[in-house]
Amino acid sequence: MPDIGVSPSVVPYGADQTIYLVVDCIGAGRASRETETERSDLDGLIADLLAGQFGAPVRVIAFNTLEHWRKDISKEVAEEIRMLCDIEGTSVPEHLDDFVERQTTRASQLALWA
């Protein structure tokens, strides 16, 4: 039986690939779910977000298994979603509205302080 108090390594070892982790708000708490290994590309992740595969995303974290880096890419993903919706002439899907608004507003507010 696994030890509940032990967290997995932040960046796993393995082949050179970037993996995306979506922190999805489920009910009263937060849970994180990885994208499928076969769909670890950013375009696939954004398509999954737009298709409603994640109900209420909070953050998107990227990490590379060979170079051992991690980065919060929530702002970049939110901006890409907004841009794709603008190109298509549609509004941001309701399930992503809070995520996109929170990430792009926070980035704008931080830019004002710089």
C-alpha positions in Angstrom: 0.0 0.0 0.0 1.5 3.4 -1.0 2.5 5.9 1.7 -0.1 8.7 1.5 2.4 11.3 2.9 5.0 10.8 0.1 4.7 13.1 -2.9 5.9 12.1 -6.3 9.0 13.7 -7.7 8.3 17.2 -9.1 9.9 16.3 -12.4 10.1 12.6 -13.3 13.1 11.1 -15.1 12.6 9.6 -18.6 12.8 10.3 -22.2 13.0 13.9 -23.4 9.4 15.1 -23.4 7.4 17.9 -22.0 4.4 16.8 -20.0 1.5 19.1 -19.0 -0.4 18.9 -15.8 -3.8 20.5 -15.4 -4.9 21.4 -11.9 -8.7 21.0 -12.2 -11.1 22.2 -9.5 -13.5 19.3 -8.7 -16.3 20.0 -6.2 -15.1 21.8 -3.1 -11.4 20.9 -3.5 -8.7 20.8 -6.1 -7.4 17.8 -7.9 -4.8 17.5 -10.6 -5.0 15.3 -13.6 -2.3 14.8 -16.3 -3.1 14.8 -19.9 -2.8 11.4 -21.6 0.8 10.5 -22.3 0.1 10.2 -26.0 -1.4 13.7 -26.0 1.4 15.5 -24.2 1.7 18.3 -26.8 0.5 21.8 -26.0 -2.0 21.9 -29.0 -3.6 18.7 -27.8 -3.9 20.0 -24.3 -5.6 23.2 -25.5 -7.9 21.2 -27.7 -8.8 19.1 -24.6 -9.5 22.2 -22.6 -11.7 23.7 -25.3 -13.5 20.4 -25.7 -14.4 20.4 -22.0 -12.1 17.5 -20.9 -11.4 19.6 -17.8 -14.3 21.2 -15.9 -12.8 24.1 -14.1 -9.0 24.4 -14.7 -7.1 26.4 -12.2 -3.5 26.1 -13.4 -1.4 24.4 -16.1 2.1 23.3 -15.3 4.6 22.1 -17.9 7.6 20.0 -17.0 10.4 18.4 -19.0 11.5 14.9 -18.1 15.1 15.2 -19.4 16.0 18.8 -18.7 14.2 18.7 -15.3 12.5 22.0 -15.4 9.0 23.0 -14.6 7.0 26.2 -15.4 3.5 27.5 -14.7 2.2 28.2 -18.2 -1.4 29.1 -17.2 -1.1 32.6 -18.6 0.2 31.5 -21.9 -2.5 28.8 -22.2 -5.2 31.3 -21.3 -4.0 33.8 -23.9 -3.9 31.1 -26.5 -7.5 30.1 -25.7 -8.6 33.7 -25.9 -6.8 34.2 -29.2 -8.3 31.0 -30.8 -11.8 32.0 -29.7 -11.2 35.5 -31.2 -10.0 34.0 -34.5 -13.1 31.8 -34.6 -15.4 34.6 -33.6 -16.7 32.8 -30.6 -16.7 33.5 -26.9 -14.5 31.6 -24.5 -16.4 28.5 -23.4 -18.2 28.9 -20.1 -16.2 26.2 -18.3 -12.9 28.1 -19.2 -14.2 31.6 -18.6 -13.0 32.0 -15.0 -9.6 30.4 -15.9 -9.0 32.7 -18.8 -10.2 35.8 -17.0 -8.2 35.1 -13.9 -5.0 34.4 -15.7 -5.2 37.3 -18.2 -6.4 39.8 -15.6 -3.7 38.8 -13.1 -1.1 39.2 -15.9 -2.4 42.7 -16.8 -2.5 43.8 -13.1 1.1 42.6 -12.6 2.2 44.5 -15.8 0.7 47.7 -14.4 2.9 47.4 -11.3 6.1 46.8 -13.3 
